[in-house]
């Protein structure tokens, strides 16, 4: 049932000002989007990076929680400069910060292998970025 609901979530943005939009979902979520010179918004590129970091975090959540407990702390940092000549991000760098000091070296290595495999297998955003995707645009006029 959750997969069917997720597949039917509608997403859209509405223009709310000059170079300012509000992204919305049919589940009631909102995010403010705009250009870098607009205060209090994310740029589309920043949202792309956040989506990647969130996907990495969520993909690593189960194996880390299984080994460290449900209350472990983690931060995923993501960065990458835009190539403005080609209007793309040629490279994005992620850092998953998690405290594994309670585990011995071998246990840390095993856990990191499992975490990396989980991210590679189920992070939809990362998998999409690595392989590319077709984007189809239709323009509807009144």
N, CA, C and O atoms as a DFTB+ gen file, in Angstrom:
568 C
 N C O
     1  1       0.824      -1.199       0.000
     2  2       0.000       0.000       0.000
     3  2       0.861       1.253       0.000
     4  3       0.552       2.210      -0.710
     5  1       1.949       1.267       0.793
     6  2       2.809       2.452       0.846
     7  2       3.442       2.720      -0.516
     8  3       3.574       3.877      -0.915
     9  1       3.844       1.648      -1.249
    10  2       4.438       1.851      -2.565
    11  2       3.425       2.434      -3.534
    12  3       3.777       3.288      -4.347
    13  1       2.174       1.992      -3.466
    14  2       1.129       2.528      -4.342
    15  2       0.873       3.995      -4.027
    16  3       0.695       4.809      -4.933
    17  1       0.854       4.333      -2.731
    18  2       0.662       5.731      -2.329
    19  2       1.820       6.584      -2.826
    20  3       1.606       7.666      -3.374
    21  1       3.046       6.105      -2.638
    22  2       4.218       6.858      -3.029
    23  2       4.220       7.110      -4.536
    24  3       4.575       8.202      -4.980
    25  1       3.830       6.120      -5.317
    26  2       3.831       6.254      -6.769
    27  2       2.828       7.306      -7.225
    28  3       2.977       7.866      -8.311
    29  1       1.823       7.582      -6.426
    30  2       0.789       8.527      -6.816
    31  2       0.922       9.904      -6.166
    32  3       0.023      10.736      -6.288
    33  1       2.027      10.147      -5.483
    34  2       2.239      11.465      -4.907
    35  2       2.460      12.453      -6.043
    36  3       3.351      12.268      -6.873
    37  1       1.649      13.496      -6.074
    38  2       1.818      14.536      -7.087
    39  2       2.807      15.575      -6.581
    40  3       2.796      15.932      -5.403
    41  1       3.653      16.053      -7.468
    42  2       4.647      17.071      -7.157
    43  2       4.515      18.207      -8.157
    44  3       4.309      17.975      -9.349
    45  1       4.637      19.446      -7.665
    46  2       4.584      20.592      -8.557
    47  2       5.222      21.796      -7.882
    48  3       5.429      21.800      -6.668
    49  1       5.531      22.817      -8.675
    50  2       5.980      24.090      -8.135
    51  2       5.038      25.170      -8.637
    52  3       4.525      25.102      -9.754
    53  1       4.823      26.166      -7.791
    54  2       4.003      27.318      -8.150
    55  2       4.851      28.566      -8.022
    56  3       5.582      28.732      -7.045
    57  1       4.755      29.434      -8.999
    58  2       5.498      30.695      -8.949
    59  2       4.865      31.590      -7.898
    60  3       3.655      31.818      -7.913
    61  1       5.694      32.102      -6.977
    62  2       5.195      32.946      -5.891
    63  2       5.839      34.326      -5.900
    64  3       5.539      35.150      -5.036
    65  1       6.712      34.589      -6.853
    66  2       7.381      35.879      -6.960
    67  2       8.454      35.807      -8.018
    68  3       8.601      34.797      -8.706
    69  1       9.201      36.885      -8.142
    70  2      10.280      36.942      -9.126
    71  2      11.360      35.940      -8.732
    72  3      11.969      36.065      -7.669
    73  1      11.598      34.944      -9.590
    74  2      12.588      33.884      -9.371
    75  2      12.386      33.180      -8.035
    76  3      13.345      32.798      -7.363
    77  1      11.115      33.016      -7.663
    78  2      10.743      32.391      -6.388
    79  2       9.551      31.458      -6.629
    80  3       8.557      31.845      -7.243
    81  1       9.670      30.230      -6.138
    82  2       8.635      29.217      -6.304
    83  2       8.425      28.487      -4.982
    84  3       9.296      28.503      -4.112
    85  1       7.289      27.860      -4.837
    86  2       7.049      26.952      -3.725
    87  2       6.807      25.576      -4.315
    88  3       5.892      25.382      -5.116
    89  1       7.638      24.619      -3.911
    90  2       7.449      23.231      -4.323
    91  2       6.454      22.587      -3.379
    92  3       6.505      22.804      -2.168
    93  1       5.551      21.796      -3.934
    94  2       4.495      21.176      -3.121
    95  2       4.329      19.700      -3.481
    96  3       4.645      19.261      -4.587
    97  1       3.819      18.959      -2.499
    98  2       3.443      17.564      -2.751
    99  2       1.997      17.363      -2.325
   100  3       1.473      18.093      -1.483
   101  1       1.378      16.383      -2.910
   102  2      -0.010      16.072      -2.544
   103  2      -0.102      15.516      -1.124
   104  3      -1.209      15.336      -0.617
   105  1       1.022      15.240      -0.472
   106  2       1.042      14.795       0.921
   107  2       1.164      15.972       1.880
   108  3       1.255      15.769       3.090
   109  1       1.167      17.211       1.357
   110  2       1.165      18.388       2.215
   111  2       2.523      19.000       2.499
   112  3       2.608      19.950       3.276
   113  1       3.587      18.491       1.899
   114  2       4.924      19.051       2.127
   115  2       5.141      20.275       1.244
   116  3       4.566      20.392       0.162
   117  1       5.989      21.189       1.736
   118  2       6.337      22.382       0.971
   119  2       7.820      22.669       1.118
   120  3       8.422      22.372       2.150
   121  1       8.403      23.247       0.080
   122  2       9.786      23.698       0.119
   123  2       9.873      24.985      -0.712
   124  3       9.286      25.084      -1.789
   125  1      10.608      25.953      -0.195
   126  2      10.755      27.225      -0.886
   127  2      11.973      27.155      -1.800
   128  3      13.057      26.745      -1.385
   129  1      11.774      27.565      -3.057
   130  2      12.796      27.446      -4.087
   131  2      12.978      28.787      -4.773
   132  3      12.004      29.489      -5.046
   133  1      14.215      29.141      -5.049
   134  2      14.467      30.377      -5.763
   135  2      15.923      30.497      -6.147
   136  3      16.701      29.554      -6.009
   137  1      16.275      31.663      -6.628
   138  2      17.663      31.900      -7.028
   139  2      18.507      32.248      -5.801
   140  3      17.975      32.534      -4.729
   141  1      19.811      32.219      -5.973
   142  2      20.735      32.449      -4.853
   143  2      20.558      33.801      -4.193
   144  3      20.894      33.960      -3.019
   145  1      20.036      34.780      -4.920
   146  2      19.891      36.117      -4.350
   147  2      18.583      36.303      -3.581
   148  3      18.290      37.402      -3.112
   149  1      17.799      35.237      -3.450
   150  2      16.541      35.286      -2.696
   151  2      16.780      34.638      -1.337
   152  3      17.199      33.482      -1.266
   153  1      16.518      35.372      -0.263
   154  2      16.709      34.848       1.094
   155  2      15.675      33.776       1.431
   156  3      14.531      33.837       0.982
   157  1      16.095      32.797       2.225
   158  2      15.172      31.817       2.782
   159  2      14.683      30.753       1.824
   160  3      13.656      30.121       2.069
   161  1      15.412      30.544       0.726
   162  2      15.009      29.529      -0.244
   163  2      16.197      28.627      -0.563
   164  3      17.350      28.989      -0.331
   165  1      15.899      27.467      -1.090
   166  2      16.910      26.599      -1.677
   167  2      16.929      26.848      -3.170
   168  3      15.885      27.111      -3.768
   169  1      18.104      26.769      -3.785
   170  2      18.158      26.785      -5.241
   171  2      17.815      25.368      -5.723
   172  3      17.925      24.415      -4.951
   173  1      17.405      25.219      -6.981
   174  2      17.163      23.865      -7.490
   175  2      18.390      22.968      -7.367
   176  3      18.266      21.785      -7.050
   177  1      19.570      23.524      -7.616
   178  2      20.795      22.728      -7.477
   179  2      21.041      22.276      -6.049
   180  3      21.491      21.154      -5.815
   181  1      20.744      23.157      -5.084
   182  2      20.881      22.769      -3.681
   183  2      19.905      21.655      -3.332
   184  3      20.246      20.742      -2.579
   185  1      18.706      21.725      -3.870
   186  2      17.725      20.659      -3.615
   187  2      18.173      19.334      -4.222
   188  3      17.945      18.273      -3.641
   189  1      18.805      19.395      -5.383
   190  2      19.353      18.185      -5.987
   191  2      20.384      17.554      -5.057
   192  3      20.374      16.344      -4.832
   193  1      21.274      18.390      -4.520
   194  2      22.305      17.892      -3.612
   195  2      21.690      17.354      -2.319
   196  3      22.108      16.310      -1.818
   197  1      20.713      18.057      -1.787
   198  2      20.040      17.595      -0.565
   199  2      19.313      16.278      -0.817
   200  3      19.313      15.391       0.038
   201  1      18.695      16.150      -1.990
   202  2      18.022      14.891      -2.320
   203  2      19.022      13.740      -2.334
   204  3      18.723      12.650      -1.846
   205  1      20.201      13.977      -2.888
   206  2      21.236      12.945      -2.906
   207  2      21.675      12.592      -1.489
   208  3      21.763      11.415      -1.137
   209  1      21.951      13.611      -0.678
   210  2      22.393      13.363       0.694
   211  2      21.317      12.641       1.502
   212  3      21.620      11.715       2.255
   213  1      20.074      13.058       1.348
   214  2      18.975      12.414       2.078
   215  2      18.809      10.966       1.639
   216  3      18.565      10.087       2.466
   217  1      18.939      10.718       0.354
   218  2      18.814       9.351      -0.156
   219  2      19.936       8.471       0.385
   220  3      19.707       7.318       0.750
   221  1      21.136       9.011       0.435
   222  2      22.270       8.272       1.003
   223  2      22.012       7.965       2.473
   224  3      22.221       6.839       2.923
   225  1      21.562       8.959       3.212
   226  2      21.264       8.749       4.626
   227  2      20.180       7.709       4.837
   228  3      20.320       6.816       5.672
   229  1      19.106       7.826       4.083
   230  2      17.993       6.888       4.235
   231  2      18.384       5.480       3.795
   232  3      17.933       4.498       4.386
   233  1      19.218       5.374       2.761
   234  2      19.654       4.061       2.281
   235  2      20.587       3.371       3.268
   236  3      20.650       2.142       3.318
   237  1      21.311       4.165       4.052
   238  2      22.240       3.590       5.037
   239  2      21.591       3.403       6.404
   240  3      22.202       2.834       7.308
   241  1      20.369       3.872       6.559
   242  2      19.722       3.889       7.872
   243  2      19.540       2.500       8.479
   244  3      19.882       2.290       9.643
   245  1      19.017       1.564       7.723
   246  2      18.749       0.231       8.289
   247  2      20.013      -0.491       8.739
   248  3      20.071      -0.971       9.871
   249  1      21.034      -0.581       7.873
   250  2      22.224      -1.298       8.353
   251  2      22.903      -0.599       9.528
   252  3      23.418      -1.263      10.428
   253  1      22.908       0.729       9.529
   254  2      23.523       1.434      10.662
   255  2      22.696       1.261      11.933
   256  3      23.258       1.032      13.003
   257  1      21.381       1.367      11.834
   258  2      20.520       1.205      13.012
   259  2      20.600      -0.218      13.564
   260  3      20.579      -0.416      14.779
   261  1      20.690      -1.209      12.672
   262  2      20.812      -2.601      13.125
   263  2      22.052      -2.785      13.984
   264  3      22.019      -3.519      14.971
   265  1      23.137      -2.131      13.621
   266  2      24.402      -2.333      14.329
   267  2      24.611      -1.340      15.468
   268  3      25.202      -1.682      16.492
   269  1      24.119      -0.090      15.290
   270  2      24.395       0.959      16.275
   271  2      23.203       1.297      17.166
   272  3      23.361       1.991      18.171
   273  1      22.021       0.817      16.810
   274  2      20.805       1.151      17.543
   275  2      20.055       2.282      16.851
   276  3      20.632       3.047      16.078
   277  1      18.765       2.374      17.140
   278  2      17.905       3.341      16.459
   279  2      18.241       4.797      16.749
   280  3      17.819       5.681      16.004
   281  1      18.976       5.063      17.793
   282  2      19.233       6.460      18.165
   283  2      20.614       6.958      17.730
   284  3      21.113       7.942      18.277
   285  1      21.235       6.291      16.751
   286  2      22.548       6.748      16.291
   287  2      22.415       8.100      15.587
   288  3      21.357       8.426      15.048
   289  1      23.495       8.880      15.597
   290  2      23.530      10.172      14.909
   291  2      24.318      10.027      13.615
   292  3      25.337       9.338      13.563
   293  1      23.830      10.685      12.579
   294  2      24.546      10.688      11.300
   295  2      24.270      12.002      10.591
   296  3      23.192      12.582      10.716
   297  1      25.252      12.451       9.854
   298  2      25.120      13.623       8.995
   299  2      25.705      13.254       7.646
   300  3      26.779      12.657       7.573
   301  1      25.005      13.606       6.583
   302  2      25.540      13.415       5.237
   303  2      25.755      14.795       4.643
   304  3      24.804      15.551       4.443
   305  1      26.999      15.116       4.366
   306  2      27.335      16.398       3.744
   307  2      27.541      16.171       2.249
   308  3      28.078      15.144       1.834
   309  1      27.111      17.131       1.457
   310  2      27.257      17.005       0.008
   311  2      27.715      18.350      -0.550
   312  3      27.262      19.411      -0.120
   313  1      28.610      18.275      -1.502
   314  2      29.114      19.493      -2.124
   315  2      29.465      19.200      -3.578
   316  3      29.568      18.046      -3.994
   317  1      29.639      20.240      -4.311
   318  2      30.043      20.129      -5.707
   319  2      29.759      21.440      -6.403
   320  3      28.645      21.961      -6.354
   321  1      30.778      21.965      -7.050
   322  2      30.627      23.238      -7.747
   323  2      29.946      23.037      -9.090
   324  3      30.138      22.022      -9.759
   325  1      29.150      24.019      -9.469
   326  2      28.481      23.982     -10.770
   327  2      29.446      24.415     -11.860
   328  3      30.258      25.320     -11.665
   329  1      29.351      23.770     -12.990
   330  2      30.037      24.193     -14.205
   331  2      29.054      25.112     -14.920
   332  3      28.165      24.641     -15.630
   333  1      29.208      26.413     -14.738
   334  2      28.236      27.377     -15.263
   335  2      28.265      27.481     -16.781
   336  3      27.270      27.871     -17.392
   337  1      29.392      27.138     -17.398
   338  2      29.453      27.178     -18.861
   339  2      28.505      26.142     -19.471
   340  3      27.878      26.389     -20.500
   341  1      28.413      24.989     -18.823
   342  2      27.552      23.909     -19.318
   343  2      26.295      23.713     -18.474
   344  3      25.476      22.846     -18.776
   345  1      26.137      24.516     -17.413
   346  2      24.981      24.439     -16.515
   347  2      24.713      23.011     -16.037
   348  3      23.646      22.445     -16.273
   349  1      25.701      22.457     -15.370
   350  2      25.582      21.120     -14.787
   351  2      26.561      20.978     -13.638
   352  3      27.465      21.796     -13.469
   353  1      26.369      19.926     -12.846
   354  2      27.303      19.591     -11.776
   355  2      28.127      18.406     -12.277
   356  3      27.610      17.292     -12.354
   357  1      29.396      18.625     -12.618
   358  2      30.195      17.520     -13.140
   359  2      30.578      16.490     -12.081
   360  3      30.874      15.340     -12.406
   361  1      30.572      16.907     -10.805
   362  2      30.957      15.988      -9.736
   363  2      30.330      16.434      -8.428
   364  3      30.330      17.620      -8.095
   365  1      29.798      15.476      -7.695
   366  2      29.245      15.739      -6.369
   367  2      29.991      14.856      -5.372
   368  3      30.206      13.670      -5.622
   369  1      30.379      15.434      -4.255
   370  2      31.097      14.710      -3.211
   371  2      30.222      14.607      -1.977
   372  3      29.655      15.598      -1.515
   373  1      30.119      13.394      -1.449
   374  2      29.343      13.154      -0.227
   375  2      30.273      12.667       0.873
   376  3      31.245      11.954       0.624
   377  1      29.952      13.068       2.082
   378  2      30.644      12.554       3.266
   379  2      29.577      12.125       4.267
   380  3      28.786      12.944       4.736
   381  1      29.562      10.840       4.589
   382  2      28.669      10.308       5.620
   383  2      29.452      10.320       6.927
   384  3      30.450       9.614       7.072
   385  1      28.986      11.134       7.880
   386  2      29.641      11.241       9.183
   387  2      28.843      10.433      10.199
   388  3      27.676      10.728      10.458
   389  1      29.478       9.413      10.773
   390  2      28.827       8.560      11.763
   391  2      29.890       8.040      12.722
   392  3      30.995       7.695      12.305
   393  1      29.559       7.987      13.986
   394  2      30.496       7.554      15.019
   395  2      30.478       6.027      15.121
   396  3      29.481       5.427      15.524
   397  1      31.589       5.424      14.750
   398  2      31.720       3.967      14.847
   399  2      32.748       3.576      15.901
   400  3      33.230       2.444      15.903
   401  1      33.087       4.494      16.791
   402  2      34.169       4.257      17.755
   403  2      33.874       3.113      18.722
   404  3      34.801       2.564      19.318
   405  1      32.619       2.749      18.888
   406  2      32.292       1.641      19.791
   407  2      32.564       0.279      19.158
   408  3      32.516      -0.745      19.840
   409  1      32.849       0.264      17.856
   410  2      33.124      -0.991      17.154
   411  2      34.620      -1.155      16.959
   412  3      35.346      -0.173      16.806
   413  1      35.081      -2.407      16.965
   414  2      36.494      -2.636      16.666
   415  2      36.727      -2.442      15.166
   416  3      35.773      -2.298      14.402
   417  1      37.987      -2.437      14.751
   418  2      38.349      -2.140      13.367
   419  2      37.682      -3.076      12.360
   420  3      37.187      -2.631      11.325
   421  1      37.673      -4.369      12.668
   422  2      37.066      -5.339      11.750
   423  2      35.558      -5.118      11.631
   424  3      35.005      -5.174      10.533
   425  1      34.903      -4.870      12.749
   426  2      33.457      -4.625      12.733
   427  2      33.138      -3.335      11.971
   428  3      32.141      -3.269      11.252
   429  1      33.972      -2.327      12.126
   430  2      33.784      -1.089      11.380
   431  2      33.880      -1.348       9.876
   432  3      33.032      -0.900       9.104
   433  1      34.917      -2.072       9.474
   434  2      35.128      -2.360       8.052
   435  2      33.952      -3.147       7.473
   436  3      33.486      -2.848       6.374
   437  1      33.470      -4.153       8.211
   438  2      32.327      -4.947       7.739
   439  2      31.087      -4.080       7.600
   440  3      30.364      -4.173       6.609
   441  1      30.840      -3.228       8.609
   442  2      29.663      -2.367       8.574
   443  2      29.754      -1.385       7.413
   444  3      28.764      -1.163       6.716
   445  1      30.911      -0.801       7.198
   446  2      31.058       0.156       6.093
   447  2      30.835      -0.515       4.740
   448  3      30.273       0.099       3.832
   449  1      31.261      -1.750       4.596
   450  2      31.012      -2.499       3.356
   451  2      29.514      -2.692       3.144
   452  3      29.007      -2.485       2.041
   453  1      28.809      -3.086       4.199
   454  2      27.356      -3.279       4.116
   455  2      26.657      -1.957       3.789
   456  3      25.745      -1.920       2.962
   457  1      27.087      -0.882       4.438
   458  2      26.488       0.443       4.211
   459  2      26.693       0.878       2.764
   460  3      25.748       1.323       2.112
   461  1      27.917       0.755       2.256
   462  2      28.195       1.146       0.871
   463  2      27.368       0.325      -0.113
   464  3      26.849       0.864      -1.090
   465  1      27.244      -0.968       0.140
   466  2      26.427      -1.823      -0.740
   467  2      24.962      -1.416      -0.696
   468  3      24.291      -1.392      -1.727
   469  1      24.462      -1.096       0.500
   470  2      23.064      -0.667       0.621
   471  2      22.822       0.621      -0.148
   472  3      21.824       0.744      -0.858
   473  1      23.726       1.578      -0.012
   474  2      23.576       2.851      -0.727
   475  2      23.620       2.609      -2.232
   476  3      22.786       3.138      -2.966
   477  1      24.575       1.823      -2.697
   478  2      24.685       1.528      -4.124
   479  2      23.449       0.811      -4.656
   480  3      23.065       1.003      -5.810
   481  1      22.821      -0.021      -3.811
   482  2      21.684      -0.824      -4.262
   483  2      20.358      -0.071      -4.236
   484  3      19.525      -0.273      -5.119
   485  1      20.143       0.796      -3.240
   486  2      18.791       1.346      -3.079
   487  2      18.681       2.862      -3.083
   488  3      17.574       3.381      -2.942
   489  1      19.770       3.591      -3.238
   490  2      19.660       5.057      -3.297
   491  2      19.238       5.451      -4.709
   492  3      20.069       5.574      -5.609
   493  1      17.951       5.644      -4.883
   494  2      17.384       5.949      -6.193
   495  2      17.985       7.222      -6.788
   496  3      18.271       7.270      -7.984
   497  1      18.175       8.237      -5.973
   498  2      18.715       9.504      -6.472
   499  2      20.149       9.309      -6.963
   500  3      20.491       9.739      -8.064
   501  1      20.973       8.674      -6.166
   502  2      22.353       8.424      -6.567
   503  2      22.433       7.555      -7.809
   504  3      23.219       7.834      -8.715
   505  1      21.625       6.504      -7.856
   506  2      21.622       5.612      -9.012
   507  2      21.191       6.373     -10.270
   508  3      21.751       6.166     -11.346
   509  1      20.202       7.246     -10.130
   510  2      19.727       8.033     -11.268
   511  2      20.808       8.990     -11.746
   512  3      21.057       9.096     -12.947
   513  1      21.451       9.687     -10.817
   514  2      22.503      10.622     -11.203
   515  2      23.674       9.915     -11.874
   516  3      24.250      10.432     -12.831
   517  1      24.024       8.744     -11.377
   518  2      25.165       8.021     -11.942
   519  2      24.888       7.493     -13.339
   520  3      25.798       7.420     -14.165
   521  1      23.648       7.125     -13.611
   522  2      23.335       6.531     -14.919
   523  2      22.669       7.506     -15.881
   524  3      22.623       7.257     -17.086
   525  1      22.159       8.606     -15.361
   526  2      21.451       9.558     -16.218
   527  2      20.006       9.143     -16.405
   528  3      19.638       8.006     -16.110
   529  1      19.203      10.041     -16.882
   530  2      17.797       9.745     -17.093
   531  2      17.254      10.631     -18.202
   532  3      17.758      11.732     -18.426
   533  1      16.245      10.161     -18.885
   534  2      15.575      10.972     -19.900
   535  2      14.628      11.935     -19.185
   536  3      13.947      11.550     -18.235
   537  1      14.587      13.164     -19.634
   538  2      13.668      14.161     -19.094
   539  2      12.816      14.646     -20.248
   540  3      13.331      15.160     -21.241
   541  1      11.512      14.481     -20.112
   542  2      10.580      14.866     -21.174
   543  2       9.772      16.075     -20.714
   544  3       9.145      16.035     -19.655
   545  1       9.783      17.136     -21.492
   546  2       9.075      18.352     -21.158
   547  2       7.943      18.588     -22.139
   548  3       8.142      18.547     -23.353
   549  1       6.769      18.831     -21.613
   550  2       5.627      19.270     -22.421
   551  2       5.230      20.640     -21.919
   552  3       5.275      20.898     -20.716
   553  1       4.843      21.517     -22.819
   554  2       4.397      22.859     -22.433
   555  2       2.928      22.982     -22.787
   556  3       2.535      22.857     -23.947
   557  1       2.122      23.230     -21.756
   558  2       0.674      23.349     -21.906
   559  2       0.290      24.812     -21.842
   560  3       0.649      25.500     -20.887
   561  1      -0.417      25.293     -22.816
   562  2      -0.838      26.698     -22.840
   563  2      -2.354      26.768     -22.803
   564  3      -3.043      25.809     -23.153
   565  1      -2.865      27.914     -22.375
   566  2      -4.323      28.093     -22.333
   567  2      -4.872      28.438     -23.687
   568  3      -6.080      28.624     -23.835
